[in-house]
Amino acid sequence: MEESQPAPIDLEAIRERYAYERDRRIRPDGARQYRSAAGEFGYYAKDPYTPFTEREPKTDGVDVLVIGAGFGGLLASASLRDAGFESIRLMDEAGDVGGTWYWNRYPGVRCDVESYVYMPLLEETGAMPTERYAKGEEIRRHAVRIAEHYDLYRDTLFQTRSTSLTWDEGQSEWIIETDRGDRFSARYVITSTGTLTQPKLPGIPGIERFRGHTFHTSRWDYAYTGGTADGNLTGLADKRVAVIGTGATGLQAVPLLAESAGELLVFQRTPSTVDVRDNRPTDPEWAASLKPGWQRERMENFLAVLAGEPVSELLVTDGWTATVALQRNIISGAVDDSLSDEERALRDELDDAATMNRIRARVEEVVADPATAEALKPWYRYMCKRPGFSDHYLQVFNRPGVTLVDTSDTQGITAMTEGGIVVGDKEFAVDCVVFATGFDTGVSGVMSGTLPVTGRDGRGLLESWATGPRTLHGFYSHGFPNLFHLGALQNANSVNFVHILQEQAEHVAAVVARAERAGAQRIEPTAEAEEQWLCTLRETARDTTAFQAECTPGYYNGEGTRSITGFSYSPGPVAFHRLLREWREGDMSDVLVHETTAAEVAS
Ligand code: NDP
């Protein structure tokens, strides 16, 4: 780690500065400032990686349909394969498996969590990442490896979006319709549709007038830029290129763009935190020394550390494990109850300020031009935005031909013209604009309304959830048999989200296998079990609204208008996984239904 002198902490001054920086960024239009990559902007979401192929609609029946072929869907399918299921169909809008790693192929894309704990099923598939933080393409290929290893390509529907799920009570199965004219049945449906899937654009006045080339980072146009995710973007050599957005994506894409572009303008509204990355190749001796079971042990250890649970040894040390207590402001987990709430809040705030001071000092150490360095300093609490890590991003601003354009005074870019980008009264002529502007939240899957679900008695899922989601453990709902949701819903979260998905996948597979063995007619939680889980969530809830209200705007806090953390299981993922394990040891009588009574049908 790079050394920097700790700055003295003046908490009052820091609080004032944070409030000032937040206030000047709050826009009355909040999340409405963005445009979805749909309708007239639909071409921004078009798949540039796989040519569209025609196929005949499906009208058959399968045992299990898995919607979403990212790591969640792959892990659920792999667990079901291990449990003996042969008839598994994977469906995705993409042209292949990989989810976020299918879509995000921009130059510099890498994993932000150590690959040895992030990339799932390494031992099962005989794989070892080549680097501590693997490249996106390596991770995407690992997703393909998993699909091949578990023979999941046998039955896939890519380039396909499900348009409705309807429970057929007579046949005890789901009828699935899609945008490709399919109408087939499945006994079980698992949805794992991700959260940050739909690219979004800033609603910049005149955006449609720009005559140069534009695209979103999650649909990288290599036909225009040339090169690969490793760089060498020869098509940009004579171009003046603009990047809009400096979140986790911007941080990774900017260094390689700077190497290739004739000139690069980085349009920043709010600076990210940029902490030390410390990537390195995998040490072959270390890899050879690992004993069977090492990955699970490392994943569990990392999860426990981040969840604030006691561990005897720290197997991973990185920027995430260094900021555990600060993550509690956003992510569920155990808190230190040897202190009062007030004492803990003050300790965390001091800790936060020390971390942020160190990060701000790093900007000053690395960036030569004082005005640029000043503009790159983040002024908010550590978890207000997704923490960033890079050993190349800040350095880019010392290169000739790279300019940082600070748009904070105008709350972002003012306008776009035929030839460029306007900030305040200054116009910057550019040939190409790369939107690193992130994703719509909550637009995919059953919660979004884009996939209507009709359960027993013709009841809609969102109708049934009119006052908020109702599930048992986040997986399933009363009235919607044999339907499972994977993702962040009424359960526990962590930075290593793939691990969270793996536990969910294994749980669902175990429940389905048990139901099959027990000859259960369907899997459906009782209304009482569902209610009890909601009570548990309420009783254990920790309110992060105050923290988020003081944060600079971003997608974590609905652009400064609300808290979006919602209901999760506050004691954290380790406690949640323990709870699931104990529940599985029981008789599962609160979800396994052996016969349909008239009363149940009517309830
Ligand atoms: P973000 O939403 O984090 O960032 C969008 C960027 O666009 C912000 O810098 C935002 O500024 C800027 N922006 C938006 N509108 C305007 C405007 N009108 N004018 C100027 N700037 C504007 O998107 P990312 O794609 O960077 O990241 C999304 C998430 O994806 C991450 O938080 C992370 O969870 C995940 N991710 C993970 C990676 C990994 O693990 N390797 C890599 C990349 C992404 P402002 O902050 O002011 O709103």
Residues whose N, C-alpha, C, O or C-beta is under 5 A from the ligand:
A	BS01	NDP	R110 C111 D112 P202 I244 G245 T246 G247 A248 T249 G250 F267 R269 T270 R386 T407 Q411 G412 I413 A436 T437 G438 F439 P553
